[in-house]
Amino acid sequence: MKTKAKTVKLNVTAEERKHINNDPKFVPAPPARPKLRIWWIPQVPKPAGAEGFYVDVNSLREAKLLLETLAKYDLYQYQHRIKPDYANAGGLEVQEPDGEWCDWYNEEGQGIDDLELKDL
């Protein structure tokens, strides 16, 4: 006994139909890039009332460059006796789809400190 295939009608927009039909004029929007930001605490432990800060970045390369620059600036201040001592901390965060920020790691489990600027 043969069974007949059932036709199901879907509500498809004209734009979706163009994509489905491989219309060369249809260009899907690029996937949204995850939001990235660096965080920096210039003095650990933080003095009373002092806060670390965040800076939005557009790429891993930009994040690495900024983190290295901040670290070198703190070292410069120490070496030239602008700061009597220092212990800093910083890192890179990515915003999850639910809006929460968490530490960034690549597929191999490496954080931004594990990567070299020349490789980004």
WOVENSUL-V498524 format. One record per residue. RES is the residue in one letter. PSI is psi in degrees with one decimal (* if undefined). NEAR is the number of other ideal C-beta (glycine too) atoms within 12 Angstrom. D_FIRST is the distance of its C-alpha to the first C-alpha in Angstrom with 2 decimals. Layout:
RES_PSI_NEAR_D_FIRST, RES_PSI_NEAR_D_FIRST
This chain:
M_126.7_3_0.00, K_140.6_4_3.79, T_143.5_5_6.57, K_137.2_6_9.86, A_140.4_6_12.94, K_133.0_6_15.57, T_129.3_6_18.99, V_127.1_7_21.89, K_125.8_6_25.30, L_147.6_9_28.11, N_102.4_8_31.78, V_131.8_13_33.19, T_163.1_11_36.80, A_-37.8_13_37.98, E_-42.1_15_39.63, E_-36.7_14_36.51, R_-41.9_14_34.63, K_-43.3_16_37.40, H_-44.5_17_37.05, I_-38.2_14_33.29, N_8.2_13_33.82, N_41.6_11_36.58, D_122.2_14_39.27, P_-17.6_8_42.42, K_-14.8_11_44.52, F_121.3_16_42.78, V_108.1_11_44.78, P_150.4_13_43.61, A_141.4_9_46.47, P_151.4_6_47.64, P_143.8_7_46.94, A_133.5_8_49.82, R_141.7_14_52.33, P_147.5_22_53.20, K_136.2_23_56.61, L_149.2_30_59.29, R_148.1_29_62.79, I_155.3_37_65.57, W_147.7_29_67.73, W_132.6_30_71.33, I_108.0_24_73.93, P_-18.1_27_77.29, Q_119.5_24_79.03, V_129.1_16_77.56, P_154.5_13_78.30, K_132.3_17_78.33, P_155.2_14_81.72, A_129.3_7_81.79, G_-12.5_6_80.33, A_146.5_13_79.02, E_154.0_13_75.37, G_-177.4_22_73.24, F_164.3_19_71.46, Y_148.0_21_68.19, V_124.3_22_67.68, D_139.8_21_64.39, V_159.1_31_63.50, N_-11.7_16_61.04, S_166.9_23_60.33, L_-38.9_29_60.89, R_-45.6_20_63.70, E_-40.8_21_65.44, A_-48.5_35_65.11, K_-44.4_30_66.58, L_-44.0_24_69.41, L_-43.5_30_70.36, L_-41.8_35_70.30, E_-38.8_26_72.45, T_-45.4_20_74.84, L_-41.2_27_75.29, A_-43.7_26_75.96, K_-36.0_16_78.51, Y_-43.7_21_80.21, D_-42.4_26_80.63, L_-43.0_19_82.06, Y_-45.7_15_84.40, Q_-39.1_19_85.69, Y_-48.0_19_86.38, Q_-28.5_14_88.09, H_18.4_11_90.32, R_31.4_10_91.22, I_-37.8_14_89.57, K_135.9_18_87.64, P_-30.7_11_89.41, D_170.7_15_86.17, Y_154.3_24_82.45, A_110.4_18_79.12, N_170.4_27_76.20, A_146.1_21_72.43, G_169.6_34_69.59, G_-175.0_31_65.94, L_135.4_39_62.83, E_153.5_28_60.28, V_143.4_28_56.89, Q_124.9_21_55.49, E_161.7_14_52.16, P_-28.5_12_49.56, D_2.0_7_50.79, G_-9.6_10_54.32, E_142.5_11_55.82, W_137.4_21_58.00, C_163.0_20_57.76, D_141.7_23_59.26, W_135.3_31_57.66, Y_145.3_18_56.46, N_-176.0_17_54.60, E_-25.7_6_51.56, E_2.8_8_53.98, G_12.1_10_55.65, Q_139.8_18_58.79, G_176.9_22_60.76, I_-32.2_34_62.85, D_-21.3_22_65.92, D_-9.5_18_64.14, L_150.6_24_63.57, E_141.9_14_66.15, L_-40.3_18_66.85, K_-21.0_9_66.73, D_-3.9_12_63.12, L_*_20_61.88
